[in-house]
Amino acid sequence: MNVTSDGTPLSVPKIADDEIQQLQDILHGNSLPRLISPEGEEIVLSETLFKLLRQVIAHLAQGEAISLIPANKAMNEVQAADILNVPLGFYRKLLDQGEIPYHHVGSLRKVTFADLMDYKRERDIREREALREITRLGQEIQGE
């Protein structure tokens, strides 16, 4: 279930496939799209917003759900462990070892979404480097 910033549930109706296709066609054009308000005000989207919108539409076109989470959103331990796709006990060890910064709200440990994503990016980089090293060693062994 999606929620708004104030915590109220937000349901998004299924978007028609033809609408998604039209948006994909527009977003894969060569020029930056413009938004026009009902009052006729026009805004040219920035490159960053354009790329974000393109990614959102691509996921929707594949029938996937999209969740937007503010970077400063405080996540509880269960939410954070779910996002990292790790067992709760393992996640708690990461906090205990200082791998992810957190703060207390009462007796609960909270981590911001941005800090969680920073940890995830660093973890992914370390994993890729380890795989490259394993591949290099494997090639070295085969060459002997």
ZAKOLPA-318197 format. One line per field, with one value per atom (N, C-alpha, C, O): atom name; chain; residue number from 1; x, y, z. Coordinates in Angstrom, 1 decimal. Atoms other than C-alpha are relative to their C-alpha. Layout:
N
name [CA,...]
chain [A,...]
resi [NUM,...]
x [X,...]
y [Y,...]
z [Z,...]
END
This chain:
144
name [N,CA,C,O,N,CA,C,O,N,CA,C,O,N,CA,C,O,N,CA,C,O,N,CA,C,O,N,CA,C,O,N,CA,C,O,N,CA,C,O,N,CA,C,O,N,CA,C,O,N,CA,C,O,N,CA,C,O,N,CA,C,O,N,CA,C,O,N,CA,C,O,N,CA,C,O,N,CA,C,O,N,CA,C,O,N,CA,C,O,N,CA,C,O,N,CA,C,O,N,CA,C,O,N,CA,C,O,N,CA,C,O,N,CA,C,O,N,CA,C,O,N,CA,C,O,N,CA,C,O,N,CA,C,O,N,CA,C,O,N,CA,C,O,N,CA,C,O,N,CA,C,O,N,CA,C,O,N,CA,C,O,N,CA,C,O,N,CA,C,O,N,CA,C,O,N,CA,C,O,N,CA,C,O,N,CA,C,O,N,CA,C,O,N,CA,C,O,N,CA,C,O,N,CA,C,O,N,CA,C,O,N,CA,C,O,N,CA,C,O,N,CA,C,O,N,CA,C,O,N,CA,C,O,N,CA,C,O,N,CA,C,O,N,CA,C,O,N,CA,C,O,N,CA,C,O,N,CA,C,O,N,CA,C,O,N,CA,C,O,N,CA,C,O,N,CA,C,O,N,CA,C,O,N,CA,C,O,N,CA,C,O,N,CA,C,O,N,CA,C,O,N,CA,C,O,N,CA,C,O,N,CA,C,O,N,CA,C,O,N,CA,C,O,N,CA,C,O,N,CA,C,O,N,CA,C,O,N,CA,C,O,N,CA,C,O,N,CA,C,O,N,CA,C,O,N,CA,C,O,N,CA,C,O,N,CA,C,O,N,CA,C,O,N,CA,C,O,N,CA,C,O,N,CA,C,O,N,CA,C,O,N,CA,C,O,N,CA,C,O,N,CA,C,O,N,CA,C,O,N,CA,C,O,N,CA,C,O,N,CA,C,O,N,CA,C,O,N,CA,C,O,N,CA,C,O,N,CA,C,O,N,CA,C,O,N,CA,C,O,N,CA,C,O,N,CA,C,O,N,CA,C,O,N,CA,C,O,N,CA,C,O,N,CA,C,O,N,CA,C,O,N,CA,C,O,N,CA,C,O,N,CA,C,O,N,CA,C,O,N,CA,C,O,N,CA,C,O,N,CA,C,O,N,CA,C,O,N,CA,C,O,N,CA,C,O,N,CA,C,O,N,CA,C,O,N,CA,C,O,N,CA,C,O,N,CA,C,O,N,CA,C,O,N,CA,C,O,N,CA,C,O,N,CA,C,O,N,CA,C,O,N,CA,C,O,N,CA,C,O,N,CA,C,O,N,CA,C,O,N,CA,C,O,N,CA,C,O,N,CA,C,O,N,CA,C,O,N,CA,C,O,N,CA,C,O,N,CA,C,O,N,CA,C,O,N,CA,C,O,N,CA,C,O,N,CA,C,O,N,CA,C,O,N,CA,C,O]
chain [A,A,A,A,A,A,A,A,A,A,A,A,A,A,A,A,A,A,A,A,A,A,A,A,A,A,A,A,A,A,A,A,A,A,A,A,A,A,A,A,A,A,A,A,A,A,A,A,A,A,A,A,A,A,A,A,A,A,A,A,A,A,A,A,A,A,A,A,A,A,A,A,A,A,A,A,A,A,A,A,A,A,A,A,A,A,A,A,A,A,A,A,A,A,A,A,A,A,A,A,A,A,A,A,A,A,A,A,A,A,A,A,A,A,A,A,A,A,A,A,A,A,A,A,A,A,A,A,A,A,A,A,A,A,A,A,A,A,A,A,A,A,A,A,A,A,A,A,A,A,A,A,A,A,A,A,A,A,A,A,A,A,A,A,A,A,A,A,A,A,A,A,A,A,A,A,A,A,A,A,A,A,A,A,A,A,A,A,A,A,A,A,A,A,A,A,A,A,A,A,A,A,A,A,A,A,A,A,A,A,A,A,A,A,A,A,A,A,A,A,A,A,A,A,A,A,A,A,A,A,A,A,A,A,A,A,A,A,A,A,A,A,A,A,A,A,A,A,A,A,A,A,A,A,A,A,A,A,A,A,A,A,A,A,A,A,A,A,A,A,A,A,A,A,A,A,A,A,A,A,A,A,A,A,A,A,A,A,A,A,A,A,A,A,A,A,A,A,A,A,A,A,A,A,A,A,A,A,A,A,A,A,A,A,A,A,A,A,A,A,A,A,A,A,A,A,A,A,A,A,A,A,A,A,A,A,A,A,A,A,A,A,A,A,A,A,A,A,A,A,A,A,A,A,A,A,A,A,A,A,A,A,A,A,A,A,A,A,A,A,A,A,A,A,A,A,A,A,A,A,A,A,A,A,A,A,A,A,A,A,A,A,A,A,A,A,A,A,A,A,A,A,A,A,A,A,A,A,A,A,A,A,A,A,A,A,A,A,A,A,A,A,A,A,A,A,A,A,A,A,A,A,A,A,A,A,A,A,A,A,A,A,A,A,A,A,A,A,A,A,A,A,A,A,A,A,A,A,A,A,A,A,A,A,A,A,A,A,A,A,A,A,A,A,A,A,A,A,A,A,A,A,A,A,A,A,A,A,A,A,A,A,A,A,A,A,A,A,A,A,A,A,A,A,A,A,A,A,A,A,A,A,A,A,A,A,A,A,A,A,A,A,A,A,A,A,A,A,A,A,A,A,A,A,A,A,A,A,A,A,A,A,A,A,A,A,A,A,A,A,A,A,A,A,A,A,A,A,A,A,A,A,A,A,A,A,A,A,A,A,A,A,A,A,A,A]
resi [1,1,1,1,2,2,2,2,3,3,3,3,4,4,4,4,5,5,5,5,6,6,6,6,7,7,7,7,8,8,8,8,9,9,9,9,10,10,10,10,11,11,11,11,12,12,12,12,13,13,13,13,14,14,14,14,15,15,15,15,16,16,16,16,17,17,17,17,18,18,18,18,19,19,19,19,20,20,20,20,21,21,21,21,22,22,22,22,23,23,23,23,24,24,24,24,25,25,25,25,26,26,26,26,27,27,27,27,28,28,28,28,29,29,29,29,30,30,30,30,31,31,31,31,32,32,32,32,33,33,33,33,34,34,34,34,35,35,35,35,36,36,36,36,37,37,37,37,38,38,38,38,39,39,39,39,40,40,40,40,41,41,41,41,42,42,42,42,43,43,43,43,44,44,44,44,45,45,45,45,46,46,46,46,47,47,47,47,48,48,48,48,49,49,49,49,50,50,50,50,51,51,51,51,52,52,52,52,53,53,53,53,54,54,54,54,55,55,55,55,56,56,56,56,57,57,57,57,58,58,58,58,59,59,59,59,60,60,60,60,61,61,61,61,62,62,62,62,63,63,63,63,64,64,64,64,65,65,65,65,66,66,66,66,67,67,67,67,68,68,68,68,69,69,69,69,70,70,70,70,71,71,71,71,72,72,72,72,73,73,73,73,74,74,74,74,75,75,75,75,76,76,76,76,77,77,77,77,78,78,78,78,79,79,79,79,80,80,80,80,81,81,81,81,82,82,82,82,83,83,83,83,84,84,84,84,85,85,85,85,86,86,86,86,87,87,87,87,88,88,88,88,89,89,89,89,90,90,90,90,91,91,91,91,92,92,92,92,93,93,93,93,94,94,94,94,95,95,95,95,96,96,96,96,97,97,97,97,98,98,98,98,99,99,99,99,100,100,100,100,101,101,101,101,102,102,102,102,103,103,103,103,104,104,104,104,105,105,105,105,106,106,106,106,107,107,107,107,108,108,108,108,109,109,109,109,110,110,110,110,111,111,111,111,112,112,112,112,113,113,113,113,114,114,114,114,115,115,115,115,116,116,116,116,117,117,117,117,118,118,118,118,119,119,119,119,120,120,120,120,121,121,121,121,122,122,122,122,123,123,123,123,124,124,124,124,125,125,125,125,126,126,126,126,127,127,127,127,128,128,128,128,129,129,129,129,130,130,130,130,131,131,131,131,132,132,132,132,133,133,133,133,134,134,134,134,135,135,135,135,136,136,136,136,137,137,137,137,138,138,138,138,139,139,139,139,140,140,140,140,141,141,141,141,142,142,142,142,143,143,143,143,144,144,144,144]
x [0.9,0.0,0.9,1.9,-0.7,1.3,-0.7,-1.9,0.5,0.9,0.6,1.6,-0.5,1.2,0.9,1.2,-1.0,3.7,-0.6,0.1,0.6,1.2,-0.5,-1.2,0.3,0.7,-1.4,-1.7,1.3,-2.8,0.2,1.1,-0.2,-3.2,-0.3,-1.1,0.1,-2.8,-0.2,0.7,0.1,-4.2,0.0,-0.6,-0.2,-3.3,-0.8,-0.4,0.7,-5.7,0.9,1.9,-0.7,-4.4,0.0,-1.1,-0.1,-3.1,-0.2,0.4,0.3,-4.4,1.3,2.2,-1.2,-1.7,0.2,1.4,-0.2,-2.3,0.6,1.4,-0.5,-1.6,1.5,2.3,-1.4,1.7,0.8,1.9,-0.8,2.7,0.2,1.3,-0.1,2.0,1.1,1.9,-1.0,4.1,1.4,2.4,-1.3,6.9,0.5,1.7,-0.4,6.9,0.5,1.5,-0.4,7.1,1.3,2.2,-1.2,9.8,1.3,2.4,-1.1,12.0,0.3,1.1,-0.3,12.0,1.3,2.0,-1.3,15.0,0.0,1.0,0.0,13.8,-0.7,-1.4,0.5,12.9,-1.5,-1.9,1.5,9.1,-0.3,0.4,0.5,7.1,-1.3,-2.1,1.3,4.2,-0.8,-0.2,0.9,1.3,-1.1,-1.9,1.1,-1.1,-1.3,-1.3,1.3,-4.8,-0.1,-0.9,0.1,-4.2,0.9,1.0,-0.8,-1.7,1.5,2.3,-1.4,1.5,0.8,0.4,-0.8,4.3,1.4,2.0,-1.2,7.3,0.8,0.2,-0.8,10.2,0.7,1.3,-0.5,11.3,1.6,2.2,-1.5,15.0,0.4,-0.4,-0.5,17.2,-0.2,-0.5,0.1,17.1,-1.4,-1.7,1.4,13.3,-0.4,-1.2,0.3,13.1,0.4,-0.4,-0.5,15.2,-0.8,-1.1,0.9,13.2,-1.3,-1.8,1.3,10.0,0.0,-0.8,-0.2,11.3,0.1,-0.5,-0.2,12.3,-1.4,-1.7,1.3,8.9,-0.9,-1.6,0.9,7.0,0.5,-0.4,-0.5,9.3,-0.5,-0.9,0.5,8.4,-1.5,-2.0,1.5,4.7,-0.4,-1.3,0.3,4.8,0.2,-0.4,-0.2,6.1,-0.9,-0.8,1.0,3.2,0.5,-0.1,-0.6,5.4,-0.6,-1.0,0.5,4.3,1.2,2.4,-1.1,6.3,-0.3,-1.4,0.1,7.0,1.0,2.1,-0.9,8.4,0.2,-0.8,-0.3,10.2,0.9,2.0,-0.9,11.6,1.3,1.4,-1.3,15.3,0.2,0.9,-0.1,14.9,-1.1,-1.2,1.0,12.1,0.7,1.6,-0.6,12.9,-0.7,-1.9,0.5,12.6,0.2,1.2,-0.2,12.1,0.8,1.1,-0.9,14.2,-0.6,0.1,0.6,11.7,-0.1,0.2,0.0,11.2,1.3,1.5,-1.3,14.9,0.5,1.2,-0.5,15.7,-0.7,-0.1,0.7,13.0,0.6,0.7,-0.5,14.4,1.4,1.7,-1.3,17.9,-0.1,0.8,0.2,16.4,0.9,1.5,-0.8,18.2,-0.8,-1.8,0.7,17.0,0.2,1.2,0.0,16.1,1.2,1.8,-1.2,18.9,1.2,2.1,-1.2,21.5,0.0,1.0,0.1,20.2,0.4,1.1,-0.3,20.4,1.5,2.1,-1.5,24.1,0.7,1.7,-0.6,24.8,-0.1,0.9,0.1,23.5,0.9,1.6,-0.9,25.4,1.4,2.2,-1.4,28.6,0.3,1.4,-0.2,28.1,0.0,0.5,0.0,27.7,-1.0,-0.8,1.0,24.6,-0.3,-0.6,0.4,24.0,-1.4,-2.3,1.4,20.9,-0.2,0.8,0.3,19.1,-1.1,-1.8,1.0,16.8,-1.3,-1.2,1.3,13.1,-0.6,-1.1,0.4,12.3,1.0,2.2,-0.9,13.8,0.2,0.9,-0.1,13.5,1.2,1.4,-1.1,16.4,-0.6,-1.2,0.5,15.6,1.1,2.2,-1.0,17.6,-0.7,-1.8,0.7,16.9,0.2,1.1,0.0,16.1,1.3,1.9,-1.2,19.1,1.2,2.1,-1.1,21.5,0.0,1.0,0.3,20.0,0.5,1.2,-0.4,20.5,1.5,2.2,-1.4,24.1,0.7,1.6,-0.6,24.9,-0.2,0.7,0.3,23.2,0.9,1.4,-0.9,25.2,1.4,2.1,-1.4,28.5,0.1,1.1,0.1,27.5,0.1,0.8,0.0,26.8,1.3,1.7,-1.3,30.1,1.0,1.8,-0.9,32.0,-0.3,0.6,0.3,30.1,0.5,1.0,-0.5,30.9,1.5,2.0,-1.5,34.6,0.4,1.4,-0.3,34.6,-0.2,0.6,0.3,33.0,1.1,1.5,-1.1,35.6,1.3,2.0,-1.2,38.4,-0.1,0.9,0.2,36.9,0.2,0.8,-0.1,36.6,1.5,1.9,-1.4,40.2,0.8,1.6,-0.7,41.5,-0.3,0.5,0.4,39.5,0.7,1.1,-0.6,40.9,1.5,2.2,-1.4,44.4,0.3,1.3,-0.2,44.0,-0.1,0.6,0.2,42.7,1.2,1.5,-1.1,45.7,1.3,2.2,-1.2,48.2,0.2,1.1]
y [-1.2,0.0,1.2,1.3,-1.3,3.5,0.9,0.9,-1.1,6.4,1.3,1.4,-1.3,10.1,0.4,-0.3,-0.4,12.1,0.2,0.1,-0.1,12.6,-1.4,-1.5,1.3,8.8,-0.6,-1.7,0.4,8.6,-0.9,-0.7,0.9,5.7,0.7,1.6,-0.6,6.6,-1.1,-2.0,1.0,4.4,0.6,1.7,-0.5,4.9,-1.0,-2.1,0.9,3.5,-0.5,0.2,0.6,1.3,1.0,1.4,-0.9,3.5,-0.8,-1.9,0.7,2.5,-0.2,0.7,0.3,0.8,1.0,1.3,-0.9,3.3,1.4,2.0,-1.2,6.2,-0.2,0.7,0.3,4.6,0.0,0.5,0.0,4.0,1.4,1.7,-1.4,7.6,0.7,1.5,-0.7,8.8,-0.6,0.2,0.5,6.4,0.6,0.9,-0.6,7.7,1.4,1.8,-1.4,11.3,0.0,0.8,0.0,10.5,-0.5,-0.3,0.5,8.8,0.8,0.4,-0.9,11.7,0.7,0.4,-0.7,13.9,1.3,1.8,-1.3,17.1,-0.2,-1.2,0.1,17.7,0.3,1.3,-0.3,17.5,1.2,1.7,-1.1,20.4,-0.4,-1.2,0.2,20.4,1.3,2.4,-1.2,22.8,-0.2,-1.1,0.0,23.6,0.3,0.8,-0.4,24.0,1.5,1.9,-1.5,27.8,0.4,1.6,-0.4,27.6,0.2,0.5,-0.2,28.0,-1.2,-2.4,1.1,26.0,-0.1,0.9,0.3,24.4,-1.0,-2.1,1.0,22.6,-0.7,-0.2,0.8,19.7,0.0,0.0,0.1,19.6,-1.4,-2.3,1.3,16.8,-1.1,-2.2,1.0,15.2,-0.4,-1.6,0.4,15.3,-0.8,-1.7,0.7,14.1,-1.5,-2.4,1.4,11.0,-0.7,-1.9,0.7,10.3,-0.4,-1.5,0.3,10.5,-1.1,-2.0,1.1,8.2,-1.3,-2.3,1.3,5.6,-0.4,-1.6,0.4,5.8,-0.6,-1.6,0.5,5.4,-1.4,-2.3,1.4,2.4,-1.1,-2.1,1.0,0.6,-0.2,-1.3,0.1,1.4,-0.8,-1.6,0.7,0.1,-1.5,-2.3,1.4,-3.2,-0.6,-1.7,0.5,-3.4,0.0,-0.6,0.0,-2.7,1.2,2.2,-1.1,-0.6,0.9,0.5,-1.0,2.6,0.5,0.9,-0.6,3.9,1.2,1.0,-1.2,7.4,0.2,0.3,-0.2,7.8,1.2,1.2,-1.1,11.1,-0.4,-1.3,0.3,11.0,0.0,-0.7,-0.2,12.2,-0.8,-0.7,0.8,9.7,-1.0,-1.7,0.9,7.8,-1.4,-1.5,1.3,4.1,-0.8,-0.6,0.8,1.6,-1.2,-1.4,1.1,-1.6,-1.0,-1.5,1.0,-3.9,0.6,-0.1,-0.6,-1.4,0.0,-0.4,-0.1,-0.9,-1.4,-1.5,1.4,-4.7,-0.5,-1.1,0.4,-5.2,0.6,0.0,-0.7,-2.6,-0.5,-0.7,0.6,-4.1,-1.5,-2.1,1.5,-7.6,-0.8,-1.8,0.8,-8.9,-0.4,0.3,0.4,-10.7,1.1,1.8,-1.0,-8.4,-0.1,0.9,0.2,-9.9,0.5,1.1,-0.5,-9.2,1.5,2.1,-1.5,-5.6,0.6,1.6,-0.5,-5.1,-0.1,0.8,0.1,-6.3,1.1,1.7,-1.1,-3.7,1.3,2.1,-1.2,-1.0,-0.1,0.9,0.2,-2.4,0.2,0.8,-0.2,-2.4,1.4,1.7,-1.4,1.2,0.1,1.1,0.0,0.3,1.0,1.5,-1.0,2.5,0.9,0.5,-1.0,5.7,-0.1,-0.3,0.0,5.8,0.9,1.4,-0.8,7.8,-0.7,-1.5,0.6,6.9,0.9,2.1,-0.6,7.8,-0.9,-1.9,0.9,6.6,-1.1,-0.8,1.2,3.1,-0.6,-1.6,0.5,2.6,0.6,1.8,-0.5,2.9,0.3,-0.6,-0.4,4.8,0.4,0.9,-0.4,5.3,0.7,0.4,-0.7,7.8,-0.8,-1.6,0.8,6.4,0.4,-0.5,-0.4,8.4,-0.8,-1.3,0.8,6.7,-1.4,-2.1,1.3,3.4,-0.3,-1.3,0.1,4.0,0.1,-0.5,-0.2,5.2,-1.3,-1.8,1.3,1.9,-1.0,-1.7,1.0,-0.1,0.2,-0.7,-0.3,1.7,-0.5,-1.1,0.4,1.1,-1.5,-2.1,1.5,-2.6,-0.5,-1.5,0.4,-3.0,0.1,-0.7,-0.2,-1.5,-1.0,-1.6,1.0,-3.8,-1.4,-2.1,1.3,-6.8,-0.1,-1.2,0.0,-5.9,-0.1,-0.9,0.1,-5.4,-1.4,-1.9,1.4,-8.8,-1.0,-1.9,0.9,-10.5,0.2,-0.8,-0.2,-8.8,-0.7,-1.3,0.7,-10.1,-1.5,-2.1,1.4,-13.6,-0.4,-1.4,0.3,-13.5,0.1,-0.8,-0.2,-12.2,-1.2,-1.8,1.1,-15.0,-1.3,-2.1,1.2,-17.6,0.0,-1.1,-0.1,-16.4,-0.3,-0.9,0.2,-16.4,-1.5,-2.0,1.4,-20.0,-0.8,-1.7,0.7,-21.1,0.2,-0.7,-0.4,-19.4,-0.8,-0.9,0.7,-21.4,-1.4,-2.1]
z [0.0,0.0,0.0,0.8,0.1,-0.9,1.0,1.2,-0.9,1.6,-0.4,-1.1,0.3,1.2,1.1,2.1,-1.0,3.2,1.4,2.4,-1.3,6.0,0.5,1.6,-0.4,6.2,-0.4,-0.1,0.5,4.6,-1.2,-2.1,1.1,2.1,-1.3,-1.4,1.3,-1.5,-1.0,-1.1,1.0,-4.2,-1.4,-1.6,1.3,-7.8,-0.9,-1.0,0.9,-10.4,-1.1,-1.4,1.1,-13.1,-1.2,-1.6,1.1,-15.9,-1.3,-1.5,1.3,-19.4,-0.8,-0.8,0.8,-21.6,-1.1,-1.3,1.1,-24.4,0.6,-0.1,-0.6,-22.0,0.3,0.0,-0.3,-20.9,-1.3,-1.3,1.3,-24.5,-0.5,-1.0,0.5,-25.4,0.8,0.2,-0.8,-22.5,-0.3,-0.4,0.4,-23.4,-1.3,-1.4,1.3,-27.0,0.2,-0.4,-0.3,-25.7,0.7,0.3,-0.8,-23.2,-0.7,-0.3,0.8,-25.8,-1.2,-2.1,1.1,-28.2,0.3,1.3,0.0,-28.8,0.9,1.3,-0.8,-27.0,1.3,1.6,-1.4,-23.4,-0.1,-0.7,0.0,-22.8,0.8,1.7,-0.7,-21.6,0.7,0.1,-0.6,-19.2,-0.1,0.0,0.2,-19.8,1.0,1.0,-1.0,-16.9,-0.7,-1.8,0.5,-17.4,-0.3,-1.2,0.2,-17.2,-1.1,-1.5,1.1,-20.1,0.4,-0.5,-0.4,-18.0,-0.5,-0.5,0.6,-19.6,0.7,1.1,-0.7,-18.0,-0.8,-1.2,0.6,-19.8,1.1,2.0,-1.0,-17.7,0.0,-1.1,-0.1,-16.5,-0.5,-0.5,0.4,-17.7,1.1,0.8,-1.1,-14.2,0.2,0.3,-0.2,-13.9,-1.2,-1.1,1.2,-17.5,0.2,-0.2,-0.2,-16.7,1.1,0.9,-1.1,-13.5,-0.6,-0.3,0.6,-15.4,-0.9,-1.0,0.9,-18.0,0.7,0.3,-0.8,-15.4,0.6,0.6,-0.6,-13.7,-1.0,-0.8,1.0,-16.9,-0.5,-0.8,0.4,-17.9,0.9,0.5,-1.0,-14.7,-0.1,0.0,0.2,-15.1,-1.2,-1.2,1.3,-18.7,0.2,-0.5,-0.2,-17.3,1.1,1.5,-1.0,-14.8,1.4,2.3,-1.4,-11.8,0.8,0.2,-0.9,-8.8,0.3,0.2,-0.3,-8.0,1.4,1.7,-1.3,-4.5,0.0,-0.3,-0.1,-3.9,1.5,2.3,-1.5,-0.5,0.1,-0.5,-0.2,0.6,0.7,1.5,-0.5,1.3,1.5,2.2,-1.4,4.9,0.8,2.0,-0.7,5.7,1.0,0.6,-1.0,8.9,-0.1,-0.1,0.2,8.4,1.3,2.0,-1.1,11.2,-0.4,-1.6,0.3,11.5,-1.0,-1.9,0.9,9.7,-1.4,-2.4,1.3,6.8,-0.6,-1.8,0.5,6.4,-0.4,-1.5,0.3,6.5,-1.3,-2.1,1.2,3.9,-1.3,-2.3,1.1,1.6,-0.4,-1.6,0.3,1.9,-0.4,-0.8,0.3,1.5,0.8,0.3,-0.9,4.5,1.2,1.5,-1.3,7.7,1.0,1.0,-1.1,10.6,0.9,1.2,-0.9,12.8,-0.7,0.0,0.7,10.1,0.0,0.2,0.1,9.7,1.4,1.4,-1.3,13.5,0.3,0.9,-0.1,13.4,-0.7,-0.2,0.8,10.7,0.9,0.9,-0.9,13.1,1.1,1.4,-1.2,16.1,-0.4,0.4,0.5,14.0,-0.6,-1.0,0.5,12.9,-1.5,-2.0,1.5,9.2,-0.6,-1.6,0.5,8.9,1.1,2.3,-1.1,10.9,0.3,-0.5,-0.5,13.0,1.1,1.7,-1.2,15.6,0.8,0.2,-0.8,18.4,0.0,0.1,-0.2,18.6,1.1,0.9,-1.2,22.1,0.1,0.1,-0.1,22.3,-1.4,-1.5,1.4,18.5,-0.7,-0.6,0.9,16.1,-1.3,-2.0,1.3,13.0,-0.9,-0.4,1.0,9.8,-1.1,-1.5,1.2,7.0,-1.2,-1.4,1.3,3.6,-0.7,-1.4,0.7,2.2,0.6,-0.2,-0.6,4.7,-0.4,-0.6,0.3,3.9,-1.5,-1.8,1.4,0.1,-0.2,-1.0,0.1,0.7,0.4,-0.3,-0.4,2.5,-1.1,-1.5,1.1,-0.3,-1.2,-1.7,1.1,-3.0,0.3,-0.5,-0.4,-1.1,0.0,-0.4,0.0,-0.5,-1.4,-1.7,1.4,-4.2,-0.7,-1.5,0.6,-5.2,0.5,-0.3,-0.6,-2.8,-0.6,-0.9,0.6,-4.2,-1.4,-1.8,1.4,-7.8,0.0,-0.9,-0.1,-6.9,0.4,-0.2,-0.4,-5.2,-1.1,-1.4,1.1,-8.2,-1.1,-1.7,0.9,-10.5,0.4,-0.4,-0.5,-8.3,-0.2,-0.5,0.1,-8.3,-1.5,-1.8,1.4,-12.1,-0.4,-1.2,0.3,-12.4,0.4,-0.3,-0.5,-10.2,-0.7,-1.0,0.8,-12.1,-1.3,-1.8,1.3,-15.4,0.2,-0.7,-0.2,-13.9,0.2,-0.3,-0.2,-12.7,-1.3,-1.5,1.3,-16.1,-0.9,-1.7,0.9,-17.8,0.4,-0.4,-0.5,-15.7,-0.6,-0.3]
END
